Amino acid sequence: MWRNTARPVMVVFLDARACFPVLAFFMYWSWTTAKIAIFGTLFFGMISWLGLTLPSFARLLRRWINGSFRPAIPTWKRRRFA
C-alpha cells in the first residue's frame, strides 16, 4: 500500500502539475489562457516523456546553465583578489 507514495501523482499519462495550466484556462476562458494551457500541457508532457519531474528538470536546467564546475570552497569563503 505504501509502495507508490513517493512517485509523482499522475493524471492518465501526465504529471498532475500539468493540470494547473488547464485549471487556469477553465477559470478564465480566453485565447491567451488556452495557448498557455496547451503549451504548459505539452511542456509537462515532454518532460514526463523524458522521465523527469519538474524539480529534476529544474536541476538539469540549472546544471546546463551553470556548467559542471562545482568548486569545493563555498563562495563566501573564497579569497578575493585585492
C-alpha positions as CSV (number, residue, x, y, z in Angstrom):
1,M,0.0,0.0,0.0
2,W,2.8,2.4,0.8
3,R,5.0,1.3,-2.1
4,N,3.9,4.0,-4.6
5,T,3.7,7.0,-2.2
6,A,7.0,8.6,-3.3
7,R,6.0,8.5,-7.0
8,P,4.7,11.7,-8.6
9,V,0.9,12.0,-9.0
10,M,-0.2,11.1,-12.5
11,V,-3.4,12.0,-14.3
12,V,-3.8,9.4,-17.1
13,F,-0.2,9.8,-18.5
14,L,0.7,13.3,-17.5
15,D,2.2,14.6,-14.3
16,A,-0.5,16.2,-12.1
17,R,1.3,19.6,-12.3
18,A,0.2,19.7,-15.9
19,C,-3.3,20.3,-14.7
20,F,-2.6,23.8,-13.3
21,P,-2.4,25.5,-16.7
22,V,-5.6,23.7,-17.7
23,L,-7.2,24.8,-14.4
24,A,-6.2,28.4,-15.2
25,F,-7.9,28.0,-18.6
26,F,-11.1,26.7,-17.1
27,M,-11.2,29.6,-14.6
28,Y,-10.7,32.3,-17.2
29,W,-11.6,31.3,-20.8
30,S,-9.7,33.3,-23.3
31,W,-7.4,32.5,-26.3
32,T,-4.3,33.6,-24.2
33,T,-5.0,31.2,-21.4
34,A,-5.9,28.5,-23.9
35,K,-2.4,28.9,-25.5
36,I,-0.8,28.9,-22.1
37,A,-2.7,25.7,-21.2
38,I,-1.7,23.9,-24.4
39,F,1.9,25.0,-24.1
40,G,2.0,24.0,-20.4
41,T,0.5,20.6,-21.1
42,L,2.9,20.0,-23.9
43,F,5.9,21.1,-21.8
44,F,4.9,18.9,-18.9
45,G,4.1,16.0,-21.2
46,M,7.5,16.3,-22.8
47,I,9.5,16.3,-19.5
48,S,7.3,13.4,-18.3
49,W,8.0,11.5,-21.5
50,L,11.8,12.1,-20.8
51,G,11.2,10.5,-17.4
52,L,11.8,13.7,-15.4
53,T,9.7,15.6,-12.8
54,L,9.6,19.3,-12.6
55,P,12.2,19.6,-9.7
56,S,14.6,17.2,-11.5
57,F,14.1,19.2,-14.8
58,A,14.9,22.4,-12.9
59,R,18.1,20.8,-11.5
60,L,19.0,19.7,-15.0
61,L,18.4,23.1,-16.4
62,R,20.4,24.8,-13.6
63,R,23.3,22.4,-14.3
64,W,23.1,23.2,-18.0
65,I,23.2,26.9,-17.4
66,N,25.9,26.9,-14.7
67,G,28.1,24.2,-16.2
68,S,29.6,21.2,-14.5
69,F,32.2,23.1,-12.5
70,R,31.4,22.9,-8.7
71,P,34.1,24.4,-6.5
72,A,34.9,22.7,-3.2
73,I,35.1,26.0,-1.4
74,P,31.9,28.0,-0.9
75,T,31.6,31.4,-2.5
76,W,31.6,33.3,0.8
77,K,34.8,31.6,2.0
78,R,36.9,32.2,-1.2
79,R,39.6,34.8,-1.0
80,R,39.1,37.6,-3.5
81,F,41.8,39.4,-5.4
82,A,42.6,42.7,-3.7
